[in-house]
Amino acid sequence: MTDSRTVWLPYLPEDFPGRLPAELTYYYWDGVADFPSDPEDVRFLVLPPVPGEEQKILDRLLPRIERLEVLQVLSSGHDALEPYLGLLPPGARVATARGVHSENTAELAATLLLAATRGLDHFFRRQSARQWQPRRFPTLSGSNVLVVGQGAVGTAVAARLAPFGCRVVRVARTARDGMDGRVHAVAELHELLPGADAVVLCVPLTDDTRDLMNASRLALMKDGAVLVNVGRGELVDAQALVREVEHGRLRAALDVTAPEPLPPDHPLWDLPGVMITPHIGAFTHAFTRTSLDFILRQLRDYARGETPANVLPLMADAR
């Protein structure tokens, strides 16, 4: 054990766009290889962004990092960490990457909505069968789209949809008047859903948002409406969604599911009217660049003794 402030990074120091703080000691660790140094020395850990493996990494590491001060994740949410928060060393802080990858996620949300609205999944199936069968689908122009969640992702989604000529209705936890117009409260969904041609979910998973789109709210959506989810799979009652799609009432485009990965025998895979991407909203070629920029800022704050950005309130209050 040493007294140095050791940092484990999933990127090599030379990959960063600027100079890392000299007063910290750095080691590269991908989450799979042997530990690069004594885990008891680790003060700042950037959790390797290995989709679906975060819990395995934490199971392996948490019993050994008794001096950890900051656990930095590169996802916007922290729901996968919930079972581990009580296992962190006293005083440890957890920081997310909220807002860092919002542009990429918003781009995918808009893509999924446009593709589902125009029935591209239907035509891709016809393409695989070499069938030339024209069919009419709706257009975004003139449609009403509820964007639920007005954080960084939801705001970026709304900005991308407006040029398509649709009417964007913004929804957040509480109602307010924003720079871009009225923001409705989630409590108003029962009034808003019947008039929506599409609903885009961009909220984080919390106790209040779990099953946000339950059976009763899905039933309020109009026939032929599209549900897009780029938040978390647990926002939607999957069984109720399957029933609505099976009956031909709704269409869905999902970047997140519950559970993840989606089991091979899950009915959502084969339902006509459903598009699925494997939680790739943030994962573009820009992910590494934006992550490196963000981590560098976080490390500079940490080295100066300042609180890094996006520290979870619960952990910050415990200091």
LINLIN-V998564 format. One record per pair of residues at least 4 apart in sequence whose ideal C-beta (glycine too) atoms are under 7 Angstrom apart, sorted by the first residue. I is the first residue (numbers start at 1). J is the second residue. D is the distance in Angstrom with one decimal. If there is no record, write none. Layout:
((I/J/D) (I/J/D))
This chain:
((1/38/6.3) (1/40/5.3) (1/41/6.1) (2/41/5.5) (4/25/4.6) (4/41/6.6) (5/24/5.1) (5/25/6.7) (5/43/4.6) (6/25/4.9) (6/27/6.7) (6/37/6.1) (6/41/4.2) (6/42/5.1) (6/43/5.8) (7/24/5.1) (7/25/6.7) (7/26/5.1) (7/43/6.9) (7/44/4.4) (7/299/6.8) (8/27/5.3) (8/29/4.5) (8/36/6.8) (8/42/5.5) (8/45/5.1) (8/46/6.8) (9/26/5.9) (9/28/5.9) (9/46/5.3) (10/29/6.7) (10/30/5.9) (10/31/6.9) (10/46/5.7) (10/48/4.0) (10/49/6.4) (11/15/4.6) (11/292/6.1) (12/28/5.3) (13/20/5.6) (13/26/5.1) (15/292/6.1) (16/20/5.9) (16/292/5.3) (16/296/5.3) (17/292/6.0) (17/293/6.2) (17/296/6.6) (18/296/5.6) (20/24/6.8) (20/26/6.3) (20/296/6.9) (20/299/6.1) (21/299/5.8) (21/300/5.9) (21/303/3.5) (23/303/5.6) (24/299/6.7) (24/303/5.8) (27/36/3.9) (27/37/5.0) (28/36/6.4) (29/33/6.7) (29/35/6.9) (29/36/5.1) (29/48/6.9) (30/48/5.4) (31/48/3.4) (31/50/5.3) (31/53/6.5) (31/57/4.5) (35/39/5.5) (37/41/6.0) (39/61/6.3) (39/64/3.6) (39/65/5.0) (40/64/6.4) (40/65/7.0) (40/66/5.8) (40/67/6.1) (41/67/6.9) (42/65/5.0) (42/67/6.9) (42/68/5.8) (43/67/6.1) (43/68/6.5) (43/69/4.7) (44/69/6.3) (44/70/4.6) (44/72/7.0) (44/299/6.9) (44/302/5.8) (45/65/6.7) (45/68/6.1) (45/71/5.4) (45/72/6.8) (46/72/4.6) (46/295/5.9) (47/54/6.1) (47/57/6.6) (47/71/6.5) (47/72/6.7) (47/73/4.9) (47/74/6.9) (48/57/6.3) (49/74/4.6) (50/54/6.9) (50/57/7.0) (51/279/6.4) (52/260/6.8) (52/261/6.5) (53/57/5.9) (54/58/6.4) (54/80/5.4) (55/59/6.2) (55/80/6.5) (56/60/6.5) (57/61/6.0) (58/62/5.2) (58/84/5.2) (61/65/5.8) (62/84/6.3) (62/87/5.3) (65/89/6.8) (66/89/5.3) (67/89/6.6) (68/88/6.6) (68/89/5.2) (68/92/4.8) (69/92/6.1) (69/93/6.6) (70/93/5.1) (70/95/6.2) (70/302/6.1) (70/308/6.2) (71/88/6.7) (71/92/6.3) (71/94/4.9) (72/95/4.9) (72/295/6.9) (72/298/6.0) (73/78/6.4) (73/81/6.8) (73/96/5.6) (73/97/6.5) (74/97/4.8) (74/291/5.3) (75/96/6.6) (75/97/6.1) (76/96/6.0) (76/97/5.9) (76/98/4.7) (76/99/7.0) (76/101/6.6) (77/96/6.8) (77/204/5.0) (77/205/6.3) (77/232/6.5) (78/94/6.2) (78/96/5.3) (78/312/6.3) (79/205/4.4) (79/232/6.2) (81/85/6.0) (81/94/6.4) (84/88/6.8) (85/94/6.9) (88/92/4.0) (91/318/6.7) (91/319/5.9) (92/315/6.8) (93/311/5.0) (93/315/4.5) (93/316/6.3) (94/311/7.0) (94/312/4.8) (94/315/5.0) (95/298/6.5) (95/308/4.9) (95/309/6.7) (95/310/4.9) (95/311/4.9) (96/310/4.6) (97/101/6.5) (97/294/5.9) (97/310/6.8) (98/152/6.8) (98/310/4.8) (99/152/3.8) (100/290/5.5) (100/291/7.0) (100/294/4.8) (101/105/5.9) (101/282/3.6) (101/287/6.6) (101/290/6.2) (102/106/5.9) (102/152/3.7) (102/153/4.6) (102/156/5.1) (103/107/6.4) (103/156/5.7) (104/108/6.8) (104/281/6.3) (104/282/5.2) (104/284/4.8) (104/286/6.1) (105/109/6.4) (105/153/5.0) (105/230/5.5) (105/281/3.7) (105/282/5.6) (106/110/6.4) (106/153/5.5) (106/156/3.4) (106/157/4.5) (106/160/5.8) (107/111/6.3) (108/112/6.1) (108/230/6.3) (108/255/6.0) (108/280/6.9) (108/281/4.7) (109/113/6.4) (109/157/4.8) (109/200/5.6) (109/202/6.8) (109/228/5.8) (109/230/4.5) (110/114/6.2) (110/157/6.3) (110/160/4.3) (110/161/6.1) (111/115/6.1) (112/116/6.0) (112/228/5.1) (112/253/3.7) (112/255/6.7) (112/275/6.3) (113/117/6.1) (113/198/5.8) (113/200/6.1) (113/226/6.4) (113/228/4.9) (113/253/6.6) (114/118/6.3) (114/140/6.3) (115/120/4.1) (115/121/7.0) (115/253/6.7) (115/275/6.4) (116/121/6.8) (116/226/4.7) (116/228/6.9) (116/251/5.3) (116/253/4.1) (116/275/5.6) (117/137/6.7) (117/138/5.5) (117/139/6.9) (117/140/5.5) (117/198/6.7) (117/226/5.8) (118/137/5.1) (119/123/6.2) (119/135/6.7) (119/137/3.7) (120/124/6.0) (121/125/6.7) (121/275/4.8) (122/126/6.7) (122/135/6.7) (123/127/6.2) (124/128/6.7) (125/129/6.7) (126/131/4.3) (126/133/5.4) (138/143/6.7) (138/197/6.8) (138/224/7.0) (140/164/4.2) (140/165/6.6) (140/166/4.7) (141/164/6.3) (141/165/3.7) (141/166/6.6) (142/165/6.3) (142/166/6.9) (143/166/4.6) (143/197/3.8) (143/198/6.4) (144/167/5.0) (144/169/6.2) (144/195/5.6) (144/196/5.2) (144/197/5.2) (145/161/5.7) (145/166/5.0) (145/168/5.4) (145/169/6.8) (145/196/6.9) (145/197/6.6) (145/198/4.6) (145/200/6.5) (146/169/4.9) (146/171/5.7) (146/192/5.8) (146/196/4.6) (146/199/4.6) (146/200/6.9) (147/154/5.2) (147/157/5.3) (147/158/4.8) (147/168/5.9) (147/170/5.6) (147/171/6.7) (147/200/4.9) (147/202/6.4) (148/171/4.5) (148/199/6.4) (148/200/6.7) (148/201/5.2) (148/202/6.4) (148/203/5.9) (149/153/6.6) (149/154/3.8) (149/172/6.7) (149/201/6.7) (149/202/3.5) (149/203/3.7) (149/231/6.6) (150/154/4.6) (150/155/5.8) (150/170/5.5) (150/172/4.1) (150/183/5.7) (151/155/6.8) (151/202/6.9) (152/156/6.4) (153/157/6.2) (153/202/4.4) (153/230/6.8) (154/158/6.4) (154/202/3.8) (155/159/6.6) (156/160/6.5) (157/161/6.3) (157/200/5.7) (157/202/5.9) (158/162/6.8) (158/168/4.8) (158/170/5.9) (158/180/7.0) (161/166/5.6) (161/168/5.3) (162/168/5.8) (169/184/6.6) (169/192/6.2) (170/183/4.6) (170/184/6.7) (171/184/4.9) (171/186/6.1) (171/189/6.8) (171/192/6.9) (172/183/5.0) (173/186/5.8) (174/185/5.5) (175/183/6.3) (175/184/5.7) (175/185/4.0) (176/183/5.0) (177/182/6.0) (178/183/4.9) (184/188/4.6) (184/192/6.3) (188/192/5.6) (189/193/5.5) (189/217/6.1) (190/220/6.2) (192/196/6.2) (193/217/6.1) (193/220/4.0) (193/221/5.3) (194/220/5.4) (194/222/6.1) (196/221/6.5) (196/222/7.0) (196/225/6.0) (197/225/5.7) (198/225/6.1) (198/226/4.3) (198/228/6.7) (199/221/6.8) (199/225/7.0) (199/227/5.3) (200/228/4.5) (201/213/6.9) (201/228/6.8) (201/229/4.5) (201/230/6.8) (201/231/4.6) (201/235/5.2) (202/230/6.0) (202/231/5.6) (203/209/5.0) (203/212/6.9) (203/231/5.1) (203/235/6.6) (204/209/6.8) (204/231/6.6) (204/232/6.9) (205/209/5.9) (205/210/6.3) (205/231/6.9) (205/232/3.9) (205/234/5.3) (205/235/6.5) (209/235/5.7) (210/234/5.3) (211/237/5.4) (212/235/4.7) (213/217/5.2) (213/218/5.6) (213/227/6.8) (213/235/6.1) (213/236/4.6) (213/237/6.6) (214/218/7.0) (214/237/4.8) (214/240/6.5) (215/219/6.3) (215/237/5.5) (215/240/3.8) (216/220/7.0) (218/237/6.9) (218/240/5.2) (218/241/6.2) (218/244/5.3) (218/250/6.8) (221/225/4.4) (221/250/6.0) (223/249/5.3) (225/250/5.8) (226/251/4.7) (226/252/7.0) (226/253/6.6) (227/241/7.0) (227/250/6.0) (227/252/4.7) (228/253/4.7) (229/235/6.1) (229/236/5.8) (229/254/5.0) (229/255/6.7) (229/256/5.6) (230/255/4.8) (230/256/6.6) (230/281/5.1) (231/235/5.1) (231/256/6.4) (232/256/5.4) (233/256/4.5) (233/257/4.2) (233/258/3.3) (233/260/6.1) (234/258/4.7) (236/241/5.5) (237/241/6.4) (238/242/6.4) (238/258/5.9) (239/243/6.7) (240/244/6.5) (241/245/6.2) (241/252/6.1) (242/246/6.0) (242/267/5.2) (242/268/6.4) (242/271/6.8) (243/247/6.4) (244/249/4.8) (244/250/4.3) (245/250/5.5) (245/251/6.9) (245/252/6.0) (245/271/5.0) (245/273/5.1) (245/274/5.8) (246/271/6.5) (251/273/4.3) (252/273/6.8) (252/274/4.9) (253/275/4.3) (254/276/5.3) (255/277/4.8) (255/279/5.8) (255/280/6.5) (255/281/5.1) (256/260/6.9) (256/279/5.5) (257/262/4.5) (257/268/6.9) (260/279/6.1) (261/278/6.9) (262/266/5.0) (262/268/6.5) (262/269/6.8) (262/276/6.8) (267/271/6.0) (268/274/5.4) (268/276/6.5) (269/276/6.9) (282/287/5.9) (283/287/5.4) (286/290/5.5) (287/291/5.9) (288/292/6.2) (289/293/6.6) (290/294/6.3) (291/295/6.1) (292/296/6.3) (293/297/6.8) (294/298/6.4) (295/299/6.2) (296/300/6.4) (297/301/6.5) (298/302/6.3) (298/308/4.4) (298/309/6.6) (299/303/6.1) (300/304/6.5) (301/306/4.3) (301/307/6.9) (301/308/4.8) (302/308/5.6) (307/311/5.7) (307/316/6.7) (311/315/6.1) (311/316/4.6) (312/316/6.8) (313/317/6.0) (314/318/6.7))
